[in-house]
Amino acid sequence: MKTRFLPLLFFFFVFVFPVVSAADDLDALFLQAGIKYRKDDFQGASALYSAVLRGNPRSAEAFNNRGLCKAASGDFAGAVSDYSEALKLDPSMVAACNNRGIAMAKTGNYHEAILDYNQALRINAVLPEVYNNLGLARSALGDQSGALDDFNTALALKPYYPEALLNRGCARQKLAEHREALRDFQQVISFGSGYAEPYFYSAVSRSAMGDHKGALVDYTKAIAISPSYPEAFAGRALAKIRSRDYRGALDDYDKVIGLQSDNPELYYNRALVKVKLSDFPGAEIDCSLALERNNVYAEAFFLRGIIRSELGNREGMLADLRFSADAGYDPAKKLLKKEMDKR
């Protein structure tokens, strides 16, 4: 039985205002662009920064801020280009280094992101937000120990930093340091941020420590804050299974499937619950729905084969076991051999 936990990523963008502008009209355009950016009118802001650059093509600040607009609109390649132009004009602009690193990370280029964050820290070594971003990039590459060091540095520089605390907790969770992770998540909760994620990750660590009742409480709190949180419903369903509350788990899988109807694992997990409730026809349907979404899902073929055996469909069982065995699933190979030996 599987469930997916998605990591929550917090990034820090640096927006730059010009100290001195060559002309009052460019100053006015720059200020108007900033207002549009803060109102989430990223295209309008980008157009105004372009106007500034036509008047002053050597404005590193305008390139940086237009890059932010492009990043906010999902154009990360365009953002990287603008941040790079800003750095050509002003190699010491820590904001552009940091922001380019974020754009690199958003497109999965974590090694390049790390280079940018380190460059930013060579310019200014006391920026907790950059250490936080560096930790996220290291974590994405699997270097949880390095990420932990970065989050610790961020928190040493800025003790009240809920995002870094949450991210440190996630790194500790990946290192199976669940007790320490739980302390981080509980501290974030104590700050009263009102976010669902600290409760979700707290529940994950509680469950890993065997505290399924505590996990249920935290998953429920996460759902109360964010009623369309599929990972929280899936996690709570798993906690209910471990607490032998199969009907409650079934309700949660129904809800999460309503949110993520294309996820084959959810149908497979719901089929397992229905088997526990002796609803074999319903379980067979769920296995078939899982296989419609992933036609090489060996475990789902195997489970459907077992279910078909319970329903008296031996030929269907053998066909499913063959599919599962051909996909390399060892339990299917063993059971298929045992069944064939009966002939």
N, C-alpha and C positions, 0 to 999 in steps of 0.2 A: 504494500500500500504506500502510495507516494503523495506527497504534497509539496508545493513549491513555495518558497519564501523569497519574496522579492526584497532585495535590499533597498533602503530609502537613502537617496543621495542629496546632500545639501552642498551647494556651491556658493561662493562669494564672488560677486562681480564688482569691479571697481569702475565707477563712473567719474569722469574727469571734467572739471570746469576750467575754462581758460583763466589764467591770472591776468594776462594783458592781451588785448586784441588790437589789430592794426587800425580798425575802423569801427565807428559806433554801429553802423548797419550790420556788420558781421557779429558784433557783440549781441545785437538784438536777435539776429537769426539763431545764434547759439543758445540764447536763453529760451526762445520760443521752441527750439528743438527739444531742450530739456523738459519743458512743460509737457509737450506731446508725448515724450518717452514715459514720463511719470503717469500719464493718463492711458498708457498702453497703446497709443497710436504710433506703432513702431514704423510703419511705412511713411507716415507724415513726418516723423522725426528724422528718419533716414534721408528723406528728400531735402529737408532743411540743412542737415549736415553736408549733403552734397553741394548745396548752394554755398555754404561756408567755404568748402574746399575749392569751389570755382573762384572764389574771391581770394582765398589764401591756401594754395595747394601744399603749403608746408606746415599746416596745422596738425601736429601729431594728436592733439586732443580731439579734433574733429574726426580723424581716422579712427581713433579708439572708440569714440562714442557711436560712430556709425556702425562699427563692428558690433557693438552691443545691440544695436537695433536689428542688425541682420541675424545675430544669434537668437534674439528673442523671437524672430520670425521663422526660425528653423533653418536659416541659410548659414550653416556653420563654415562651409568652404569660403563663402564671401566674407564672413566674420574674420576668419584666419588671415585672409588677404589684407583686410583693413588693419588688423592688429600688427601684421608684419610691416605694413607701410608706416605705421606709427613708430615702430621700433627702428626702422631705417632713419627716421627723422630724429628720434630721441631714444638712443639705446638704453638710457637709464630710466625709462618710463616703466615703473614697476606694475602699474595698472595694466598696461598692454601685455606684459609678460604673463601676469596672472590670468587675464581674460583669454589670451590665446591658449593657455594651458587648459582652461575650462572647455573651450571650443574643441580642442584636440580630444579631450576626455569624452565629450559628448558623442564623438564619432568613433570611439573605441581606440583612438591612438594614444594609449596610456603612456608608452615610453616617451613619446614626444611631449606629452603633457608634463611629465616629470622633469624633463629638461627645462621647460619654461618655468615651472614652479621653482626649481633650484636657481634659475637665473634671477627670478624675482627676489629670492631670499639672499642672494649675493648682493643685491642692491640694498635690500632692507631686511635684516634678519629677525625683526621683531614683529612680524605680521601673523597673528594667529590664524587668520582666515586662509592664508596661503598654506600654512602647515596643515590645516584641515583638508584643503583640496589635495595637497600632496599625499596625505594619508589615504584619501579616497582612491587616488590613482594606484598607489601601492597595493591597496586591498583588492582592487579589480584585477591586478596581476597576480594575486595569490600570496603576496608578501604581507601576511597579517602582522608579523612581528615588527616589520618596518613601519607599517601603518600605525601600529600601537604607539611606537615611539613618536611619530608625528602628531598623533592626537594628544599624547601626553604633553608635548611641547606647546601645542595650541592652548591646552588648558592651563599650563603653567603661566602663559602670557595673558590668558583671559579666563579666569576661573568660572565666571558665569557665562558659559557658552554651551547652551543646550544641544546645538547641532553637533559639536565636537564630542560631547558626552554620549549622544546617541550613536554616533559613528564609532567611538571607541568601544561602546558596548557591543556593536555588531562585529567588530574585529575580534573582540574577546569571545564572542559566541562562536565564530568560525574556528577559533583555537580551542573550542570546547571548555573554555573557562567560564562556565555558566553562572557560577556564584558571583564572580566579579562583574560579569556582564549585567546580571540582574541588579546589582547595586547601582550601576550606571543608569540603567533604564528607570529605576525607582527615583533616582535623583532628578532625572529629567521630568518625571511626573510631578515631583514635589515643586518644581518651578511653576507649575500651573500653565503650561503652554497651550493646553487644550487640543493637542494633536492626538490622533489615534495610534500613530506608529509606536510610541514608547510602550503602550499597553500591549500591542501586538508582539513586539520583540520580547517584552517581559514574559508574555505567555509562552513563547517559544522556549525560552530558557527554563521556565518553571516546568514545562512538559519534559524537557531533556533531563531535568533533575528528578523526575518522577512525581512532581506535585501537579497532578492532573486537575484536581479541584481548583487550585490556585490559577492554573492555566485557563480553566473555563471562565473564571471570574474576569481575568484580564482580557481574554478574547471578547467576552460579552461587553466589556467597557469600550474596547476598540470599535466594536460594531455599533454601539450606542452613539459614538462620536461620528462614525463614518458608516452609515447603513449600506453603502455599496462597496464594501471592502472585501473582495473575493477571497484574498489570502486569509483574512480573519475568519470567514465562514468555514473555509477548508480546514484551517488549523483547529477551530472549535469542534468541527465534526470528528477529526482525528482524536481529540481529547475526550470526546464523548464515547467514541469506540473503546478507548482505553479504560473508560469508566463503566463500560458495558451498557451505556445508554444508546442502544442501537436505533430506536425510533427517533430520539433527538438528533442523532447523527444523520439519519435519513432526511429529516427536515432541513438540516444545514446544507446537505448536498443538493437538495432540491433548490435551495436559495442560491447557492453558488453557481449551479448550472444555469440558472436564470440570468446570471451575470456573465458567465463565460461558457456559452453553449458549444464552443468549438474545441474545448479542451478534452481530449480522450481520456486522460487520467481520472477526471472527475466522474465520468460514467463508469469506469472500471472500479473506482473506489465505492461508488454507490451500489454497484453490482455485488461487491463483497458484503456490504451491509445487508442487502436484501437476502443474500445467502444465509447470513446470521439469523434473519427473521423468517427463514424457510419460504421466502417468496421467490421460488425458482423461475417461474415464467417471467417475472419482472426483472430478475437478475439476467436472464438470457437476453432480454431486450436491451438492457443496458450494455452488455458486452457487445452486442451487435452495433449499438450506437457508437461505442468506443472504436470498433473496427471500421465503421464508416469514415471516421475521422483519422484513423491511422491503420491502414490495411496490412501493416507488418508488425502489429502489436502482439508479440509472442505470448505475453502473460494473459492478454485478453482472450486469445484463441484457446489457451490452456484452460482458463477458468470457464469459458463457455463450454468446452468439452466436458469438464467435470459436471457442470450444470445439466448438460444434455443427457449425461449418463443418469443423473437423478430423475430426469423426466422420461427415461426409457428410450431415448433416441440414440441407440448404440452407433449407427452409421454416422450420425452427425457428430457424435463424440470422437470417433476414430478420425474423421476428416479434420476436425479441429486440432486434434493431437498431432496429426501429420503436419499441418501448417505450422504449429508451434515448434515441433521438433525440427522442421526444415529451417526455421529461423534461428536455430541453435539453442533453444531453451531446454536445458538438461532435465528438469523434472518431467517435461513432456516426452523426451526421449525414453526415460525410464518407464513411465507409465504406458507409453505406446508399446514398448517391448513386452511388458507384462501382459497387456491386453492381447497382443498378437500371439503370445505363447499359450493363451487359453484355447486358441482355435485348434 
